[in-house]
Amino acid sequence: MSGPFFDGFWRTPLREIPGEPRVTADRWKNLAGKGVVSRQENDQYQAQYMAQTANLQALEKAVSAARSNIAAAEANVTRLDEMQSYRVVKAPFDGVVTLRNVDVGALVNAGSTLLFRIAQTGTLRIYVNVPQTNASSMRPGQAAQLSVSNLPGRRFTGTIARTANALDPTSRTMLVEVQVPNNDGALLPGMYAQVDLSSARAEAPLLIPGDALIVRAEGTQVAVVRADHSVHLQKIEIGRDFGDRLEVAGGLQEGDTLIVNPGDVVREGVKVNTVPANQK
């Protein structure tokens, strides 16, 4: 048999074997293990496979780096778009600009410059400090009447939106928020107004005429006529003074008969005949 022969094996020239490099390298490795091909040829194919694998890994790293560069560029574009959006100032609600602190070309620092003041005048909020004596009768949803001095004869109807549910330790008053519809824009923000929060009190106080009060060394008293027509000087506790009427905080009961305009002759135990005040 003619042809190149060496150590009982046929020698084939080194050439590129078609197919996937890994499959080719594995085949030559198996052939080298069986002694069919020389180690030098197998080493060449193994080195070629390792070089192609290294090139593939390098290309994959290059692709990953390119993707990272693309992501960084997109993030930079997003940042620039966000910075461009700062050129437009948007209000959080619809309203009227009542104050402007900057003009075109003025330097504005983020978070430290008040640009505009906007008022929403469709519904106005009024804050009222209610005294302690009336605080317990304030309830959300309760009606309130509002009047202003520059609109005489006109009254606006509102409702209590919420209360502080606590008294100010300094003034002993409770803060109440009243919301008033202002669809026609008659009310302007910043106006002073009078608010009527009339409501039925759970424990209404007793009111007596101011002329029934007796002020002596023993204290504030009133002349009470008992069932046997005898006079009893009763000490009382005075609440608020309404001028012609006085609020009694303690000492009297509803239905007691009082003497109006008592003179010096009114003493403890004196017998009197009572006459209704409207029949004098």
C-alpha positions in Angstrom: 0.0 0.0 0.0 1.5 3.3 -1.1 1.3 6.6 0.7 2.8 8.2 3.8 3.0 5.7 6.6 4.4 6.3 10.1 4.4 3.8 13.0 1.6 1.9 11.6 -0.8 4.9 11.3 -1.9 7.0 8.4 -1.0 10.6 8.7 -3.3 13.3 7.4 -2.3 16.9 6.8 -3.3 19.5 9.4 -6.4 21.4 8.1 -9.5 23.2 9.3 -12.2 20.8 10.1 -15.7 22.3 9.4 -18.1 22.4 12.2 -18.4 24.0 15.7 -14.9 24.6 17.2 -15.8 22.9 20.5 -17.1 19.8 18.7 -13.9 19.7 16.5 -11.6 20.1 19.6 -13.5 17.3 21.4 -13.1 14.9 18.4 -9.4 15.6 18.1 -9.0 15.1 21.8 -10.7 11.7 21.6 -8.6 10.7 18.5 -5.4 11.7 20.4 -6.5 9.6 23.3 -6.8 6.6 21.1 -3.5 7.3 19.4 -5.0 7.9 16.0 -3.6 11.4 15.6 -0.5 13.0 17.0 -0.5 15.1 20.2 0.9 18.1 18.3 -2.1 18.2 15.9 -4.4 17.8 18.9 -2.7 20.6 20.7 -3.1 22.9 17.7 -6.8 22.3 17.6 -7.2 22.7 21.3 -5.2 26.0 21.2 -7.4 27.1 18.3 -10.5 26.4 20.3 -9.2 28.1 23.4 -8.3 31.2 21.3 -11.8 31.3 19.8 -13.4 30.9 23.2 -11.2 33.8 24.6 -12.2 35.9 21.6 -15.9 35.1 22.2 -15.6 36.1 25.9 -13.9 39.3 24.9 -16.7 40.1 22.5 -19.3 39.4 25.1 -17.5 41.7 27.6 -17.4 44.4 24.9 -21.1 44.0 24.2 -21.8 44.3 28.0 -19.7 47.4 28.2 -21.5 48.9 25.2 -24.8 48.2 26.9 -23.6 49.8 30.1 -22.6 52.9 28.1 -26.0 53.0 26.4 -27.7 52.8 29.8 -25.5 55.6 31.2 -26.2 57.7 28.1 -30.0 57.1 28.5 -29.8 58.0 32.2 -27.9 61.2 31.3 -30.6 62.1 28.7 -33.3 61.5 31.4 -31.5 63.7 33.8 -31.2 66.5 31.2 -34.9 66.1 30.4 -35.7 66.4 34.1 -33.6 69.5 34.4 -35.4 71.0 31.4 -38.7 70.3 33.1 -37.7 72.6 36.0 -38.1 75.6 33.6 -41.9 75.1 33.9 -43.4 75.8 37.3 -46.7 74.0 37.8 -49.2 74.8 40.6 -50.5 71.8 42.6 -54.1 73.1 42.2 -56.1 75.7 40.1 -56.1 79.1 41.6 -55.2 82.8 41.2 -51.6 84.1 41.6 -51.8 86.7 44.4 -48.1 87.3 44.9 -45.1 87.1 42.6 -41.5 87.4 44.0 -39.5 86.8 40.8 -39.2 88.3 37.3 -37.7 87.0 34.1 -33.9 86.7 34.5 -33.9 86.5 38.3 -31.7 83.9 40.0 -33.7 81.2 41.7 -32.1 78.7 44.1 -33.8 75.4 44.6 -35.8 75.1 47.8 -35.0 78.6 49.1 -37.0 81.0 46.9 -40.7 81.7 47.2 -41.7 82.1 43.5 -45.5 82.7 43.7 -48.4 82.6 46.1 -51.6 81.0 44.8 -55.0 81.3 46.3 -57.9 79.0 45.6 -60.9 81.2 46.1 -63.7 78.8 45.2 -64.0 77.8 48.8 -62.5 79.9 51.6 -61.4 78.7 55.0 -61.9 80.8 58.1 -60.3 80.0 61.4 -62.1 81.0 64.6 -60.9 80.7 68.2 -63.9 79.5 70.2 -63.9 80.1 74.0 -63.8 77.2 76.3 -67.4 77.7 77.4 -68.6 77.0 73.8 -66.0 74.6 72.7 -67.9 71.5 73.6 -70.8 72.4 71.3 -68.7 72.7 68.2 -69.3 69.8 65.8 -68.1 69.2 62.2 -70.9 69.8 59.8 -72.5 72.5 62.0 -73.8 75.5 60.1 -72.1 78.9 60.4 -73.1 82.4 59.3 -70.4 84.8 58.0 -70.6 88.6 57.5 -68.0 91.2 56.5 -68.0 94.9 57.1 -67.6 95.9 53.5 -70.7 93.9 52.4 -73.4 95.1 54.8 -76.6 93.2 54.8 -75.1 90.2 53.1 -74.5 86.9 55.0 -72.6 83.9 53.8 -73.4 80.4 54.9 -70.7 77.9 55.7 -70.1 74.8 57.7 -67.6 73.7 60.3 -65.1 71.4 58.5 -63.0 70.4 61.5 -61.9 71.4 65.0 -58.6 71.1 66.9 -60.3 68.9 69.6 -58.0 70.6 72.1 -57.7 74.0 73.9 -54.8 76.4 73.5 -53.2 76.4 76.9 -52.4 80.1 76.6 -55.8 81.5 75.5 -58.0 78.6 76.6 -59.7 78.6 73.2 -60.2 75.9 70.5 -59.4 76.5 66.9 -62.3 75.8 64.5 -62.1 75.7 60.7 -65.1 77.0 58.8 -65.4 76.5 55.0 -67.5 79.0 53.1 -68.4 78.6 49.4 -67.3 81.6 47.3 -68.4 80.9 43.8 -69.0 84.5 42.9 -65.7 85.7 44.3 -67.3 88.2 46.7 -65.0 87.2 49.5 -61.3 87.9 49.2 -58.5 86.0 51.0 -57.2 87.9 54.0 -60.5 89.5 54.9 -61.6 89.9 58.5 -65.1 88.6 59.2 -67.6 88.0 61.9 -68.7 84.4 62.3 -72.0 83.3 64.0 -71.7 79.8 65.4 -75.1 79.7 67.1 -76.1 76.3 68.3 -78.2 74.6 70.9 -76.2 74.0 74.0 -76.6 70.7 75.8 -76.5 72.5 79.2 -77.8 76.0 78.6 -76.9 78.5 81.4 -79.4 80.4 83.5 -79.8 84.0 82.6 -81.1 86.7 85.0 -81.7 90.4 84.6 -78.7 92.5 85.5 -80.9 94.6 87.8 -81.5 91.6 90.0 -77.9 91.4 91.2 -77.0 92.5 94.7 -73.4 93.3 95.4 -72.6 93.5 99.1 -69.7 92.7 101.5 -71.0 89.1 101.6 -70.5 88.7 97.9 -72.8 88.7 94.8 -76.3 87.8 95.8 -79.9 87.8 94.5 -83.1 88.1 96.4 -85.1 84.8 95.9 -88.8 84.7 97.0 -89.6 81.3 98.5 -92.9 79.5 98.4 -94.0 81.1 101.7 -93.4 84.6 100.2 -90.3 85.1 102.4 -87.1 86.6 101.0 -83.8 84.6 100.9 -80.5 86.2 99.9 -78.9 83.6 97.7 -75.2 83.7 96.8 -74.6 83.0 93.2 -71.6 82.5 90.8 -71.6 84.9 87.9 -70.5 83.7 84.4 -70.5 86.0 81.4 -71.9 89.5 81.5 -74.1 90.4 78.6 -74.9 93.9 79.9 -78.7 93.7 80.6 -78.4 90.0 81.4 -76.0 87.9 83.5 -75.1 84.3 83.2 -75.4 82.3 86.4 -72.9 79.5 86.8 -74.2 78.3 90.1 -76.5 79.0 93.0 -79.8 79.2 91.3 -82.2 76.7 89.7 -84.6 77.1 86.9 -88.0 78.4 88.1 -86.7 80.4 91.1 -88.5 83.8 91.6 -86.2 86.8 91.8 -86.8 90.4 93.0 -85.8 92.9 90.3 -84.2 96.2 91.5 -84.1 95.2 95.2 -83.6 98.1 97.6 -82.0 98.3 101.0 -85.3 97.2 102.6 -84.9 93.7 101.1 -83.5 91.6 104.0 -83.4 87.9 104.8 -86.8 86.6 105.9 -88.9 89.6 104.9 -92.4 88.8 103.7 -93.3 90.1 100.3 -96.1 89.9 97.8 -94.8 89.1 94.3 -95.9 90.8 91.2 -94.8 89.8 87.7 -92.3 92.3 86.3 -94.4 92.8 83.1 -97.4 93.9 85.2 -95.7 96.7 87.0 
